[in-house]
Amino acid sequence: MDRKQDVLALLKAKGSAGLAEVAEHMGLSKQGALRHLEVLQAKGLVEVSTEEHHGRGRPGHVYRLTPAAGDHFPTRHRELAAELVDFMEGEELERFFANRARRLEAEYGRKLAGLDFKERARALAQLTTEQGHMTEVVERPDGGLQLRHCNCPIQDVAARSGHPCRHEQEVYERVLGRMVARSTWLGAGDTSCTYEITTERKDEGR
């Protein structure tokens, strides 16, 4: 991912961010981060506003994506996937996504074999990013992890039918061997689909 795409991904995941947060995320000085932000502003992909701080200090600049930035995120197969909802019966759609889930589970299982829990989670994040989800791993204070999808290549279908999300959650449980619950959802207007992965093994919760 190049630097400018990295900024866009951060803003998509967070909704908005200040200059210091962007600089820290990129591992650059504020001046270095500002140069990338100014290029994205010039292209009409990022907008900036000034917000008052709580407490002492001068107002700070806050950066957000513009609607035009949406074209710079993976959306492969979105139109075709949306047509599935319109032209396939409910049972057919269920079978389609169940078969897709089995194929992905087999692929993920092969590539995650032999890794420990955290290694599997990070490798899974990379695999789902390759599918267009733009996934990051966040460590929770209780030792569990979060998988955050900052993009969905078939969001229209997911929001209308729920089939892909349910199957994804079940696949993640099986390949990680842990209980998984979704806490935020792009289809509900959140900035990410967040899957909470507990330290509890899947078979212990049954």
GISUL-V660334 format. One record per residue. N is the residue number from 1. RES is the residue in one letter. OMEGA is omega in whole degrees, 0 to 359 (999 if undefined). Layout:
BEGIN
N/RES/OMEGA ; N/RES/OMEGA
END
This chain:
BEGIN
1/M/180 ; 2/D/188 ; 3/R/184 ; 4/K/176 ; 5/Q/178 ; 6/D/177 ; 7/V/180 ; 8/L/180 ; 9/A/178 ; 10/L/182 ; 11/L/177 ; 12/K/181 ; 13/A/186 ; 14/K/185 ; 15/G/176 ; 16/S/179 ; 17/A/175 ; 18/G/183 ; 19/L/182 ; 20/A/180 ; 21/E/178 ; 22/V/181 ; 23/A/180 ; 24/E/180 ; 25/H/183 ; 26/M/184 ; 27/G/182 ; 28/L/170 ; 29/S/177 ; 30/K/180 ; 31/Q/178 ; 32/G/178 ; 33/A/181 ; 34/L/179 ; 35/R/178 ; 36/H/180 ; 37/L/180 ; 38/E/176 ; 39/V/180 ; 40/L/174 ; 41/Q/181 ; 42/A/179 ; 43/K/179 ; 44/G/183 ; 45/L/182 ; 46/V/175 ; 47/E/183 ; 48/V/175 ; 49/S/180 ; 50/T/181 ; 51/E/179 ; 52/E/173 ; 53/H/169 ; 54/H/182 ; 55/G/186 ; 56/R/178 ; 57/G/181 ; 58/R/175 ; 59/P/182 ; 60/G/177 ; 61/H/178 ; 62/V/185 ; 63/Y/179 ; 64/R/175 ; 65/L/170 ; 66/T/177 ; 67/P/181 ; 68/A/182 ; 69/A/181 ; 70/G/180 ; 71/D/184 ; 72/H/178 ; 73/F/183 ; 74/P/178 ; 75/T/187 ; 76/R/176 ; 77/H/186 ; 78/R/181 ; 79/E/179 ; 80/L/180 ; 81/A/178 ; 82/A/178 ; 83/E/177 ; 84/L/180 ; 85/V/183 ; 86/D/190 ; 87/F/178 ; 88/M/175 ; 89/E/183 ; 90/G/181 ; 91/E/178 ; 92/E/180 ; 93/L/178 ; 94/E/179 ; 95/R/180 ; 96/F/183 ; 97/F/175 ; 98/A/178 ; 99/N/177 ; 100/R/181 ; 101/A/179 ; 102/R/179 ; 103/R/180 ; 104/L/180 ; 105/E/178 ; 106/A/179 ; 107/E/181 ; 108/Y/182 ; 109/G/179 ; 110/R/186 ; 111/K/181 ; 112/L/183 ; 113/A/176 ; 114/G/181 ; 115/L/175 ; 116/D/188 ; 117/F/184 ; 118/K/176 ; 119/E/178 ; 120/R/180 ; 121/A/182 ; 122/R/177 ; 123/A/178 ; 124/L/178 ; 125/A/179 ; 126/Q/180 ; 127/L/180 ; 128/T/174 ; 129/T/177 ; 130/E/176 ; 131/Q/177 ; 132/G/185 ; 133/H/181 ; 134/M/189 ; 135/T/172 ; 136/E/178 ; 137/V/179 ; 138/V/178 ; 139/E/179 ; 140/R/181 ; 141/P/183 ; 142/D/180 ; 143/G/176 ; 144/G/181 ; 145/L/170 ; 146/Q/165 ; 147/L/181 ; 148/R/174 ; 149/H/180 ; 150/C/179 ; 151/N/175 ; 152/C/182 ; 153/P/178 ; 154/I/186 ; 155/Q/181 ; 156/D/179 ; 157/V/182 ; 158/A/182 ; 159/A/185 ; 160/R/185 ; 161/S/182 ; 162/G/183 ; 163/H/184 ; 164/P/184 ; 165/C/181 ; 166/R/180 ; 167/H/178 ; 168/E/181 ; 169/Q/180 ; 170/E/178 ; 171/V/181 ; 172/Y/178 ; 173/E/185 ; 174/R/183 ; 175/V/179 ; 176/L/182 ; 177/G/181 ; 178/R/174 ; 179/M/183 ; 180/V/177 ; 181/A/179 ; 182/R/183 ; 183/S/174 ; 184/T/187 ; 185/W/177 ; 186/L/181 ; 187/G/179 ; 188/A/178 ; 189/G/176 ; 190/D/181 ; 191/T/178 ; 192/S/165 ; 193/C/184 ; 194/T/177 ; 195/Y/180 ; 196/E/181 ; 197/I/184 ; 198/T/174 ; 199/T/181 ; 200/E/177 ; 201/R/185 ; 202/K/184 ; 203/D/178 ; 204/E/182 ; 205/G/183 ; 206/R/999
END
